[in-house]
Amino acid sequence: MTEAAAIPRYLEDFVPGDRIRTGSTEITEAMSRGFAEAYDPQPIHLDAEAARASMFGGLVASGWQTLAITMRLIADTKPLGTTPMIGIEIQNLRFLHPVRPGDTLTAEAEVLGTRRSGSRPDRGFLDLTVTTRNQDGMPVVIQRWTLLVPTRPGA
């Protein structure tokens, strides 16, 4: 764990334009099939022949898997340090391009802004745009997250 990840971060620690970049993960065919078998058992994810005949022309990973991987990539960066990430809302979720077995995904969160809670001065809201990209830099998913974040004690 980096030194920055070992301390809590508060709402006041973020300013618009801050960027949080993640590591990467490769989507193997076994991962893609395993997720699909458990959570999204459609032929486009499981059956190579059926997938070739689809609009995708081959196997694609489930969009739900892409979202779960995005969450893991962001969580692994510990953008709030030791403060847990508590999601309040996801808006404007858009799947832009299919993710295929063999793709390598990375994610980036950009801080759009912060807002203090009107009813609870000990917390506020962190608004982020989260973009997941493949190995070619092509955006595959974009979404806007709102996280519940504590304010600095005594601030």
Secondary structure, 3 states (H helix, E strand, C coil): CCCHHHCECCHHHCCCCCEEEEEEEECCHHHHHHHHHHHCCCHHHHCHHHHHCCCCCCCCCCHHHHHHHHHHHHHHHCCCECCCCEEEEEEEEEECCCCCCCCEEEEEEEEEEEEECCCCCCEEEEEEEEEEECCCCCEEEEEEEEEEEECCCCC
